[in-house]
């Protein structure tokens, strides 16, 4: 079974189980989730120096080395051996961005309110609190089965999109 199919099947079973369903039921887990603005870990006036812009309204932390660190396999039997790589994102105030995987090579999770990782995340629009900050920064990252080159697509409200490659646990063809 291809890894993406195994990953999707495992996550479907996990989501059904957490919802009290069995694999034979027809209820499907959501593959889309929204980041809650209140989950931001910081409000900043400028995109942090260690972030790279992706389009005009979003940014992802950049890698000074050749790859992001990757966590150890989950050994308690949950999350089907998924490995997490912490990759913060930033979102310009007042803008909405949808972040998705170009191919099913992992799952996404940003903000503290997401209960399960998903394939697509919508963030924003978020407004400044007390006039502070132009950018909301969110903790989170990407789950993968194995070290991978993950392509994330950032799409703004106008439908304009930009893709960035994230080297997770291995080197990739980044510039």
C-alpha positions, 0 to 999 in steps of 0.5 A: 500500500503506498504511504499516502494511502496508508497514512490516510487510512490510518488517520481515517480510523483514528478520526472515526475512533476518536469520534466514537465511530467504527471503520464500517460507518460512513462518517468521514473525518474532516480533512480541512480545519481552521486556525483560530486567531486567538491561538497565535503565539505572538503578534509582530510588526514585521515578518521575523528575520528567520521567516520567508514570505510565501506570497504577500500575506503569509510566511513560513519559518525558513531553514538555516540548515538544509532541513527541519528537524523531525521528531521520533516515531510515536511509540504508544500506538497512536498517530500510526507512527507519524513524525512531527516537524515543528514549523511556525507560520505567520499570517498578515492581519486582515488576510485569509490564507489556505494552506494545503499539501500539493500531494498527500505526503503528510498532514498539517496542524497549526494553532492549539485548537486543532484536535487532529492534523488535517490535509488543508488549513484555513487561517485568518482573517485575524485582526490586530489586538489593541493595535499591536502587530501586523502579523500573527505567528502560529505554532504548529507544523507538519506530520509525516511518515518518513523524512520527506520533501513536503510541498505546501501550497499557500492560496490567498482569498483572490485565488493566487497561490504560491508553493514552497518546499519544506525539507523535513528530516532530509535535504531537498531541492531548495534554492 
